Amino acid sequence: MPDMSKMMGGMNIFFVFMMGAFVRQMPAAVGLYIVTTTLFGVVQQVIQYRPMIKLKWFTKPGTPEIIPG
């Protein structure tokens, strides 16, 4: 559904600015907390899904994907 993809992309951009507006109104510690927890979450996801990420990046297009056990 290409329309849904465009809408989700727009929402991602909108929410970044919306969170920035919220954080600007709050004490600095709240913004620091949001940034650090988001970064830790991204690092955890990368570590957890590292095998699948490697498989996706290093397989040729059109070849069947085999998820390691």
Number of C-alpha atoms within 10 A of each C-alpha: 5 7 7 9 10 10 10 12 10 11 12 11 10 12 11 10 12 12 12 12 11 11 16 12 10 10 9 10 10 14 16 12 11 12 12 12 11 12 12 11 12 12 11 12 11 13 11 11 10 12 12 14 12 10 14 14 9 8 12 10 9 6 7 8 12 10 9 7 3
